[in-house]
Amino acid sequence: MTNSMTNYKHTIHTILAVVTFTLCVIACASCLFIATPAVAQTDLRIAGAQAGFPIALPRVCDSAGDPLTAQRLNETLEYNLKISGVFNIMNPNTFVESSSKCDVKDIAFPDWSLIGAEGVVKGRITPSGSPGVLTYELMLYDVNKNQAVVGKKYSAGADEVKKIANRFSNEVLRYFTGETGAFGGKIAFISKHGRFKDMFVMDLDGTNVQQLTNDRGLVLSPAWSRDGKKILYTSYRSRIPELYQYFVDTGRYTRVTNTQHLEISGKFTSEGTIITAQSVAGITNIVELDTSGNLIRKITDFGGISVSPSLSPNERNIAFCSNRGGNPQIYTMTRSGDDIKRVSWVNSNYCTSPAWSPKGDKLAFVCREVGGFHIYVSNIDGSNPVRLTYAGSNEDPGWSPDGRFIVFTQGGRGNAKNLFVYSLLGGNATQITFSNNSENSMPAWDPVIE
């Protein structure tokens, strides 16, 4: 009994060191509070192009006797296009064309050109003829070309208006940038409620929050499978941190690991295996496991700490954090553990939490600076590092599936931590959770877009 208790204390001490090292701050108190979505400006330097295309969003015409649905359609379109960093949403008070026009195919181009609009989105909602189903007509006009460039018609219930707005927002972004957007995805994250931390999921605007776990303890490090059907996470429900997988469609979960070893920050591969950090007798290495928790192979074999693995999109390489050079820094290696290279070369002796972009060309990571931690983005070899955040203390960077956004945690005064989304195309960071004295952290973006 004495030896068992000694081993238990040793394992808990070890995992706490690993969790601290990876910026997973463990505490208990307060509760979750998420408010109405809003845009909050933080002191962030713009890394991409300045928001530029002037786009007008006249009020969606309600011909179905459902003004609230029309309003929600307008609001979601405006929110999406605003946070994209690509558009300058024009003030409706400047519109010249009459708002009474309810034909989406009727547009006075000179009226929009006069006020400097380059794009106009017009919409109308009408009855479909089927009970509970509405017809949504949406058009994007290029004012400089004097023509409609995107036209879509959707049939759905009022409860799907947000999905319709997200789909059309992606079409608008595709027209102006050549690539579709990431609107419509979900973000998994960790939040306190009472004394515990659990996993939640929400929409990009911070609404539709759903609690996924109720472990009455600590849940950490959510990570989606490539097909968006499962979420891998670490839980203390057995008092020792183990990996679990949550099945999105059914809401059930299964335990993956069940040993005295300590696992954290696991990631699914497309083959269904798991890359994770595993601590054995105080030494933490990157390993590959099957979904029953059995060791397939050890990827690193270093007598210190190697944690926070992040797979490249082609799964041939891994970015990770290690103290093999003395202080924690970011490294890359092949999936077999060869060709290890340090890639964090900023003026900091402490860098962690690497995240490989979905396009495969960038790494996001966190480095300690005077006054707190901040988010950087660099090329894969560490060249051209750009610091994104200049306010608060920032951690947990995660990419949107299109590689245009980074979602991250920002701590302000007191104990509050909230989630922000930053567009690499320009604009300001958008705050998506609003807690006064609690923590929302460790965001992970669903890789599948609706």
Buried (B, 14 or more C-beta within 10 A) or exposed (E): EEEEEEEEEEBBEBBBBBBEBBBBBEEEEBEBBBEEBEEEEBEBEBBBBEBBBBBBBBBBBBBBEBEEBBBBBBBBBBBBBBBBBBBBBBEEEEBEBEEEBEEBEEBEBEBBBEBEBBBBBBBBBBEBEEEEEBBBBBBBBBBEEEEBBBBBEBEBBBEBBBBBBBBBBBBBBBBBBEEBBBBBBBBBBBBBBEEBBBBBBBBBBBBEBEEBBEBEBBBBBBBBBBEBBBBBBBBBBEEBBBBBBBEBEEEEBEBBBEEEBBBBBBBBBEEEBBBBBBBBEBBBBBBBBEBEBEEEEEBBEBEBBBBBBBBBBEBEBBBBBBBBEEEBBBBBBEBEBEEBEBBBBBEBEBBBBBBBBBEBEBBBBBBBBEEBBBBBBBEBEBEEBBBBBBBBBBBBBBBBBBBBBBBBBBBBEEBBBBBBBBBBBBBBBBBBBBBEBBBBBBBBBBBBBB
